[in-house]
Amino acid sequence: MDVYKTDSIRNVALLGHGGAGKTTLTEAMAFLSGITTRMGTVTDGNTISDYDKEEIKRKFSISTAVVPIEWKKTKVNILDTPGFFDFVGEVEEAVSAADAAVIVIAGKAGVQVGTEKAWNLCDDKGLPRMFLVSGLDNADANYNEVVETLQNLYGKKVVPLHIPIREDGKLTGYVDVVAQKGKKYGAKGKTEDCAVPGDLEAELETFREELMETVAETSEEFMERYFGGDEFTAEEVAEALAANVADASIIPVCVASPVNQQGVTDLLDEIVTYFPAPSACKITGKNVKSGEDFAADYDPAGPKSAFVFKTIADPFIGKYSLIKVCSGTLKGDDTLYDSEENSEMRLGKLYVMRGNKPQEVAELYAGDIGAVTKLDISTGDTLSTKATPISFPKTELSVPYTYERYRAANKGDEDKVAQALARLAQEDLTFKNVIDSANHQSLLYGIGDQQIDVIKSKLKERYKVDIELSAPKVAFRETIRKKSDVEGKHKKQTGGHGQYGHVKMRFEPSGNMEVPYEFAIEVVGGAVPKNYYPAVEKGLNESVEAGPLAGYPVVGVKATLYDGSYHPVDSSEQAFKTATRTAFKNGFMAADPILLEPIITLRVKVKDQYTGDVMGDLNKRRGRVLGMNPAGKGMTVIEAEVPQMEIYGYSTVLRSMTGGSGDFSFEFARYEQAPADVQAKQVALRADEVAGGEE
């Protein structure tokens, strides 16, 4: 592939709901631009961007793929992103490297939750964007309804540039609202001029008037001319559109049918014409040495800098770090500095990725997207020069709150599973492998159940290790509500030296739930020698790890050693430790033991129309709603306190209730006494586990 300078580059993320047609659009662009000789399909599993075995098997995108398209002396780096919400981290990484976005809408399905999420993400990042309404050859597709919905949601800055021409229910062309001409689709994405159909003239006039109003609002001069009755030329409209698409004050709507290769070349023309080159965009980092802001702004003459926005760690193709050059021009023999790791490294070869196929290039100009390999760097790291060490802000990724317990299906595979998960975590930063030592379990955290299922499948397919998933143990705690006074004695005669330890202890609530126990000594007269006090405390230490009630860790207990006895020959540390454990078990069970369950503060962000359903569901989960706060854009945040055991599987339920529009997060709040029925069930469950030998 040729080397392209900054002004001849466009970085475009394809966003939208799952199944809207982003991968098919990418495939049509690749075919019509000449980089492939045949157009693959998702169904056949032979597309450029869905190359992973899991994507081929499941027939949807899981990872973001970069596909550079060469079009009219411009390099268009297409970032094809997943539409399913579990893989939002991939979308967020892609948007961090993009300078603009095309939001793809299926004409039949219309505006969906994924469409709105894509818009909100672009809004958060300040990205220029346009809508592409696809699949209009479907008889049930309604373009005008899609446009009306978009304008109701986002206002009159949503401006249709195309009106579809349909004959016998099939898409045959479009009316160009800017040029006021008809365009007829031909073979291999080509178009030819045609008359505007009579039944579309009124629609053209309406959309043209909306466009002129929007263009007029872009400057005082245009406003005066508009009210003076002047007509804007097509060139003036195009120039105004380019400026206002760049600052997102105008959002164009276009049409295409990628599966039929229709309208795709026109879309590429519009991307090149209306979307900004990196040189028109801003990016600021921090000079690590001086502490001052560094305006990289994709200046090819500036100090060399780039950031890693994604990692591919495939056992078959190796590890590739996908980078976006932020300033300067990178070459293969450059030595760059990673301020995160405080290390220098030589780049070696530079590549551009076409899906999973690397192509070597001599250099990468500022604003371009490429890849380096065999470097000890991670997603989010910045590469720069040691003379001008830069650090760019890391991409904020969604936090995973869905979790499953896992264990190796085959004994002895634990290390292999851990190593494989570490490699997968290089690629996907939105899943976490957490070792919960307090509850003797390993947990996988993900954005949703589907992501965790894909991880399980990748472990088996790529790394030949299998895991079993199950419901996680909840981190209950045990404590007491009353006082008890007991003794513990350990006496054993074996023929030689015997064993003798004897303690008298009081147990009561300490009032401090932050620590397992407090230990006090009130022994008088040497009934228990001082050299055995540490043995008593060791016995307590061991006892609180698994309480007598249900085997959960103990908190909030005060233990007082006030008396006991010893034998000058048979007493030992082990004997006093054992006597203490006996005293603890008896004293704990005699002091009204209870289970404490973890309570979380849950925040659920939903559309206003779903607040009643969500609150009703939270009540069923023993939740206490604390309040509701408007979050803008027709959204509300519901805050509630809920027992942690009640939110297992909540991700799936929330998506079902809200059509996929709801999000949630939570954090630990405190422990509270579990209801009697919950306690009884847990005690019985733990007894069964112990009997069955399960940890």
CORNORGI-V459187 format. One line per field, one symbol per residue. ss: DSSP state (@ for helix, = for strand, . for the rest). Layout:
# CORNORGI-V459187
ss=???
This chain:
# CORNORGI-V459187
ss=.....@@@========.....@@@@@@@@@@@....................@@@@@@......=======..=======....@@@@@@@@@@@@@..=======......@@@@@@@@@@@@@..=======........@@@@@@@@@@@@...===.======..=======....=====.@@@.====...@@@@@@@@@@@@@@@@@@@...@@@@@@@@......@@@@@@@@@@@@@....=======@@@.=.@@@@@@@@@@@...@@@...====.....===...=.....==========...==========.===...====....====...=====..=====.===...=====........===.....===.........=======.....@@@@@@@@@@@@@@....=====@@@.======..@@@@@@@@@@@@@@@...====......====...=========......===========.......=====........@@@@@@@@@@@@@@..........=..=========.....=.@@@@@@@@@@@@@@@@@...===============@@@@@@@@@@@@@...=========..=========@@@@..@@@@@@@@@....===========..@@@@@@@@@@@@@@@@@...
